[in-house]
Amino acid sequence: LARAELLVQARSFRQHLALRDGAKQAFLLKPDLALRLDGRAPLLVDMKYKLLDAGSSRLGVAPSDFYQMMAYAHRFACPHVLLLYPQMSSMPDPLRHTFHLVGSPAHITVHTIDLCRDLTSPASRSLLIAELAEGFAHVD
C-alpha cells in the first residue's frame, strides 16, 4: 500500500446516482474512503458499525448496505468495493468473504477488523495496519 492514494470522502468521488425529470440531481453517493493503487481503478470503502452473522448466507449484511455498495460499483465503474465492519468479541476470527455481482465484473468484499486494542501501542497499531492491508489484498 506504499503507492496508494487515499481519498477521504474526496469531492472527485461524490456522484449522483440519478437525475430527476432529466435535470435535477438525486441520490448523492459518497463513499467513506477511496483508495487508488498505482493509478488503477479505485477501491471504494464504506464502514459500518453493525453486528454481522457469520452463519447467514448474507453474513448479516443489511440489504440496504449491500445495494449502496452495488450503486458505488455501478456509478463509479469500480470493480472493487469493500464493506468494513468492526470485529466483535463474539467472533473469534476475522470475517472476510467476497460477493461476486451477477452479470458484472464487480465484487463486494465484507471484512472485519479488530478495533478493541490499545492504539497508543506501536505493536497494536502495526496489527491494525496488517488487518487493513488484508482487507485490501483482493485488489488486482
N, C-alpha and C positions, 0 to 999 in steps of 0.2 A: 504494500500500500504506500510505498515511499513516493511513487509518482502519481499520487492521487490528488485530485482537486475536489475539495469538499465544499458544497454549496448549501448553506443552511437557509431553507426557505428563500432561495435566491429568486429574484424577480424573473430571471430567464426561465424558471421552472414553475411559473404561475400561468396557467392557461385556463380558458373557459371550455367546458365540455359541449356547450350548445349555444345557439343563437335563438332567441325567442322572436317569432314573427320575422325571421331572417335578418334581424339587425341588432337587437338588444342582447348583450352577452348574459349568459346564465350559467350557473353551476361552476363556480370557481374551483379549480383543483390546485392545491398547493402542498406537495409532499413535505414531510418534516426535513428530510435530507436528500440531496442529490450528490452522488459520488461519481466522478468521471476518472477512469483509469487510463492513462496513456492516450487520451483523446478519443477513446472508444465510446460506444453508446453508453449513456448514463445508467447507473444503478439507482433506482429510486427507493427510499426507505421511509416507512411510516412506523411510528412507535405507538404501541397500545399498552394500556395498563389494565389488563383484564386477565381473568383466570382461564387457562386452557385445560382441555381434557384429552390427554394422550390416547385414551381408548375410543374416542369418537372418530368417525370417518372424516369429519371436518376439523378435528383436533379442538373443537370448541370455538373455532374462529367464527365470529358473527357474520352472517351473510352480508350485512351492510358494509363491514370492513373489507370483505373479500371483493365485493362489487366495486368498492372505492379503488382497490388495487388494480382491478381489471380496467377501470377507467383510466388510471395512470398509465398502464401498459399501452392502452389503445391511443390515448390522446398525445402522449409524449413519444410514441413509437419506440417504446423502451422494452427490450426483451427480458430484462431482469428487474424484478420488484421484490423487495424484502419487507416482510412484516416482522417487527422485532418486539418481543414480549419479555418482561422480567421473569427470571427463573424463580419459581415458587418453592418454598421449603418442602411442600408436599410432593414435589417432583424430584426424585433422587438424581436423575440425569437430565442434561440439557435436551431440548427437543429441537430437531431440525428435519423438516420434511418439505418437499417441493411438490407443488401442484402445477401440472402442465396444462395450459389452457387449450381446450379442444378447438381445432381449426386455426390455431395461432402459434407462432414460434415462441411466444412469451411464456414465462413461468413465474409463479409466485412462491417464494420460499418463506416458510414460517420458522422462526428461530428464537430460542430463548437465551438470555444471558443472565448471569448471577450478579445482582446488584447489592446483595447482602454481604458486603465486605468493607473493610476499612480502606477507603481510597486515599488516606494520608500515607499509607504504606506503599513504598515503591514496588514491592513484590505483588501486592494486591492489584495495583494499577497495571502491572505487566500481565497479570492473569486476565484482567478485564480486556485489555488490548488484544490478547490472544483469542479470547472468545469472540470479540467483534470481528477479528480477521477471519475466523472460521465461518462466520455468517456471510462474509463477502467472498468466500472461497469459490463459489459456483460461477463467478464472473469469468467468462471466457476471454 
